[in-house]
Amino acid sequence: MLILGIETSCDETGVAIYDSEKGLLGHKLYSQIKLHAKYGGVVPELASRDHINYIIPLINDLLKDCKINIQNIEAIAYTSGPGLSGALLVGSSVAESLACALGIRSIPIHHLEGHLLAPMLEDRKPKFPFIALLVSGGHSQLIHVKELGSYKIIGDTLDDAAGEAFDKTAQLLGLGYPGGAALSKLAEKGLKHFELPRPLLHSNGLDFSFSGLKTAVLYLVRKQKKLTKEIKADIAYAFEDSITDVLVKKTIQALKQEGLKRVIISGGVGANKTLRKKIIAECNQNEFEYFFPDLTFCTDNGAMIALAGSLRLNMPPKENYSFSVKPRWKLTEI
């Protein structure tokens, strides 16, 4: 069965076609990074307008590249939430309109469900149940995934998410927006020169808090007489070392607490090399299985939405083609 996936939750327009038997056939992604960079963050109205400009051309290009006629699409999955209201409305209205015109099923998908299922796009797929470490600009969560649609959040962010902390620290170092990837690259040149706090590292719970770490970086930057390239690299190293230590320890703690042997790491920060290296080392030591999506599918994309749609085909369909986006949709409310 051919499923068209559409993702427009924030600042990336993603579309993909997934074959329930053959897997991913193709995907397209348009990023709005350059559009929002000069504002230092995502401007919702501009994001919505850009989705309108690119979504139909992307779908047409994808169909052409895959040599598939739109009439052969058998279901359309789309991100219904959470995300920016205007951005979500673009994708959902296009998806529902197309599905209605073609007389096929439409499948609203939770954005975070797409992320935690993304490793299943790979040849080596995790089996249920597993722990998911979902780390992105808006979320830092540890989730006990029992089966499709059965999710228990066992650890959550109390303030800044990991990706947000990366971007804000990058701005403090003058790396621009979004700066998470630039900070990680800079950290590769750094040395263990500074020590930064590891928030809640020794707490009994699984929650995260990175606001204090960001503030500690601010004070460290202010203490420097001259912020040279070398000092910036050392600060970036210290920040990345701190935040990844916390993420890894909490993840291993979650696996032991829940009595599970498998973990997936997904979301934008899931692409971080240091995080992956530390997770692999700890999992090997504890004989846990680990799974990552390809770097292409760590950030927002249509492929993970199409995959989620494929996995949800056997679940009860909606009654009609009406829709309502859910900007603050909780994963546990699916």
C-alpha atoms as one frame of an Amber mdcrd trajectory, in Angstrom:
protein
   0.000   0.000   0.000   1.370   3.451  -0.941   1.204   6.150   1.743   2.010
   9.807   1.161   3.428  11.476   4.269   3.275  15.233   4.903   5.132  17.087
   7.684   4.648  20.836   8.313   4.787  21.210  12.095   7.406  23.967  12.240
  10.036  25.262   9.815  10.583  22.307   7.480   8.289  21.103   4.721   8.676
  17.355   4.334   6.930  14.879   2.039   7.561  11.178   1.435   6.071   8.065
  -0.134   6.209   4.837   1.858   5.306   1.405   0.518   3.964  -0.846   3.287
   5.749  -3.808   1.653   8.884  -2.290   0.090   9.602   0.523   2.560  10.546
   4.130   1.808  10.395   4.919  -1.918  11.420   8.573  -1.771  11.261  11.806
   0.193  11.723  15.549  -0.229  12.539  18.205   2.342  12.644  21.978   2.193
  14.213  23.754   5.174  13.426  27.340   6.154  16.641  27.844   8.129  17.885
  30.737   5.983  14.482  32.436   6.184  14.406  32.473   9.998  18.138  32.844
  10.743  18.120  36.645  10.548  15.399  36.773  13.203  17.216  34.480  15.628
  14.282  32.048  15.749  11.254  30.746  13.911   8.664  33.377  12.905   5.324
  31.461  12.801   3.634  33.597  10.135   6.611  33.362   7.787   6.818  29.610
   8.386   3.171  29.142   7.394   3.567  31.190   4.210   6.642  29.232   3.170
   4.843  25.924   3.669   2.110  27.191   1.344   4.702  28.081  -1.302   6.535
  24.755  -1.284   4.209  21.930  -0.259   2.458  21.327  -3.618   5.654  21.655
  -5.734   7.420  19.228  -3.359   4.615  16.667  -3.679   4.652  16.999  -7.481
   8.449  16.608  -7.633   8.305  13.574  -5.338   5.644  11.853  -7.440   7.672
  12.569 -10.573  10.921  11.236  -9.082   9.209   8.075  -7.829   7.352   7.699
 -11.142   4.067   7.389  -9.280   0.728   8.831 -10.358  -1.193  10.611  -7.609
  -4.097   8.255  -8.374  -1.963   5.355  -7.104  -1.589   6.833  -3.626  -3.800
   4.804  -1.270  -3.593   6.822   1.972  -2.254  10.156   3.181  -0.654  10.618
   6.606   0.031  14.093   7.950   1.256  15.792  11.102  -1.755  16.984  13.092
   0.241  18.235  16.090   1.981  19.353  18.147   3.538  22.364  16.428   2.787
  25.841  15.115  -0.934  26.258  14.444  -0.575  27.970  11.065   2.081  25.564
   9.853   0.021  22.546  10.902  -3.036  23.958   9.112  -1.160  24.069   5.815
  -0.209  20.405   5.879  -3.486  19.154   7.304  -5.666  21.094   4.858  -3.635
  19.881   1.864  -3.662  16.287   3.157  -7.385  16.184   3.906  -8.298  17.911
   0.635  -6.202  15.485  -1.421  -7.554  12.480   0.458 -11.135  13.652  -0.060
 -10.570  14.315  -3.772  -8.986  10.883  -4.259 -11.490   9.100  -2.041  -8.760
   7.570   0.115  -8.024   7.413   3.827  -6.410  10.301   5.714  -4.363   9.537
   8.852  -3.505  12.305  11.378  -0.146  11.608  13.024   1.395  12.871  16.254
   4.696  14.568  15.412   6.567  12.945  18.307   5.256   9.510  17.391   6.861
  10.044  13.998  10.198  10.787  15.669  10.160   7.812  18.017   9.280   5.469
  15.136  11.917   6.948  12.777  14.540   4.229  13.515  12.119   1.763  11.905
  12.991   3.339   8.563  16.333   1.519   8.805  17.045  -2.077   7.761  17.762
  -2.964  11.394  14.516  -2.159  13.174  13.799  -2.114  16.913  11.089  -4.409
  18.256   8.538  -3.335  20.861   8.860  -2.652  23.741  11.723  -0.163  24.061
  12.823   3.071  25.699  12.863   6.132  23.454  15.111   9.097  24.181  13.506
  11.893  22.194  15.720  14.986  22.127  14.974  18.011  19.973  14.568  21.780
  20.139  11.235  21.503  21.901  11.398  18.175  23.714  13.667  16.136  25.963
  11.731  13.047  26.939  12.259   9.475  27.998   9.340   7.330  26.839   8.453
   3.732  27.606   7.117   2.519  24.260   5.097  -0.635  24.961   3.603  -0.952
  21.479   2.295   1.287  18.721   0.108   3.921  20.366   0.963   2.895  23.929
   3.368   5.450  25.348   4.317   6.279  28.923   6.442   9.369  29.512   8.804
   8.517  32.360  11.116  11.520  32.030  10.458  15.034  30.754  12.089  18.440
  30.545  11.322  20.831  33.389  12.452  23.912  31.440  14.750  24.202  28.405
  14.862  21.170  26.113  18.267  19.861  25.012  18.048  21.307  21.501  16.955
  24.675  22.854  19.921  24.682  25.242  22.254  23.875  22.324  20.878  26.742
  20.224  20.926  29.290  23.072  24.487  28.352  24.030  25.504  28.676  20.383
  24.061  32.198  20.350  26.087  33.065  23.469  29.186  31.982  21.547  28.208
  34.035  18.512  27.483  31.042  16.284  24.143  32.295  14.976  20.790  30.491
  14.717  20.175  27.632  14.637  23.538  26.917  16.145  23.328  23.423  17.607
  25.181  21.761  14.739  27.768  24.576  14.614  28.369  24.237  18.352  28.949
  20.485  18.039  31.414  21.051  15.210  33.246  23.668  17.271  33.341  21.327
  20.272  35.389  18.839  18.226  38.248  21.378  18.337  37.901  21.999  22.066
  39.819  20.625  25.040  38.722  19.670  28.554  39.541  23.073  30.009  36.297
  24.073  31.760  33.858  22.245  34.036  30.139  22.925  33.785  27.316  21.575
  35.978  25.426  18.409  35.060  21.866  19.251  36.149  19.919  16.514  37.970
  22.637  13.985  37.113  22.478  12.395  40.563  18.749  12.765  41.177  16.630
   9.656  41.534  14.174  10.840  38.889  14.387  10.810  35.101  13.448  14.433
  34.394  15.778  16.892  32.665  16.609  20.536  33.408  19.005  22.466  31.171
  18.122  26.091  31.955  20.775  26.249  34.699  23.411  24.808  32.380  22.685
  27.532  29.842  23.010  30.164  32.609  26.313  28.652  33.737  27.616  29.048
  30.178  26.501  32.689  30.209  28.508  33.393  33.396  31.515  31.485  32.028
  31.460  33.564  28.831  31.280  36.797  30.844  34.289  35.767  32.956  36.568
  35.512  29.942  38.799  38.523  29.339  38.865  37.707  25.651  36.593  35.212
  23.915  39.101  33.684  21.485  38.302  30.876  19.050  40.167  28.453  21.316
  38.190  29.470  24.410  34.912  29.255  22.476  35.844  25.726  21.398  36.694
  24.751  24.994  33.365  26.131  26.256  31.511  24.296  23.484  33.327  21.086
  24.481  32.426  21.544  28.149  28.771  22.236  27.327  28.408  19.248  25.014
  30.227  16.972  27.456  27.899  18.049  30.267  24.585  17.765  28.461  25.396
  14.423  26.828  26.536  12.980  30.161  23.119  13.797  31.625  21.178  12.447
  28.634  23.130   9.191  28.599  23.003   8.520  32.340  19.237   9.157  32.495
  18.680   6.885  29.497  20.615   3.984  30.996  18.826   4.589  34.299  15.473
   4.425  32.484  16.365   1.108  30.819  17.289  -0.437  34.164  14.272   1.024
  35.949  11.802  -0.263  33.342  13.575  -3.602  32.904  14.075  -3.173  29.146
  16.999  -4.025  26.875  16.363  -1.806  23.821  16.668   1.962  23.359  16.159
   4.278  20.407  17.549   7.818  20.205  15.721  10.216  17.934  15.075  13.916
  17.285  17.462  16.626  16.102  19.923  16.232  18.989  19.930  12.493  18.270
  22.307  13.296  15.405  24.964  14.538  17.839  28.165  12.497  17.439  29.196
  12.717  21.087  25.767  11.611  22.296  25.795   8.630  19.932  29.335   7.640
  20.933  28.506   7.716  24.650  25.211   5.857  24.223  26.913   3.125  22.198
  29.660   2.726  24.818  27.219   2.501  27.729  24.859   0.153  25.907  27.717
  -2.171  24.947  28.890  -2.229  28.555  25.383  -3.074  29.828  24.462  -5.397
  26.921  21.608  -3.158  25.746  20.537  -2.821  22.115  20.588   0.684  20.606
  18.955   2.088  17.484  19.363   5.397  15.655  17.592   6.781  12.599  19.771
   7.890   9.692  21.032  11.448  10.230  18.659  12.583   7.450  15.683  11.487
   9.529  16.704  12.949  12.896  15.247  16.349  12.065  11.624  16.861  10.961
  10.797  14.934   7.781   7.938  13.417   5.826   9.394   9.899   5.840   8.735
   9.328   9.544   5.141  10.549   9.095   4.551   8.253   6.121   6.006   5.340
   8.113   3.776   6.104  11.099   0.803   6.228   8.729   1.713   2.814   7.355
   1.907   1.329  10.856  -1.481   2.839  11.740  -3.340   1.462   8.711  -4.914
  -1.334  10.751  -6.279   1.044  13.380  -9.873   2.377  13.164 -10.158   5.199
  10.558 -11.692   8.618  11.139 -15.326   9.111  10.218 -14.831  11.823   7.588
 -12.374  14.316   6.097 -12.805  17.063   8.685  -9.749  18.003  10.723  -8.576
  20.066  13.674  -4.889  20.674  14.351  -3.555  20.136  17.863  -0.674  22.540
  18.629  -0.318  21.213  22.201  -1.242  17.571  21.655   0.256  15.304  24.334
   1.798  12.045  23.213  -0.127  10.186  25.908  -3.426  11.479  24.454  -3.146
   9.676  21.108
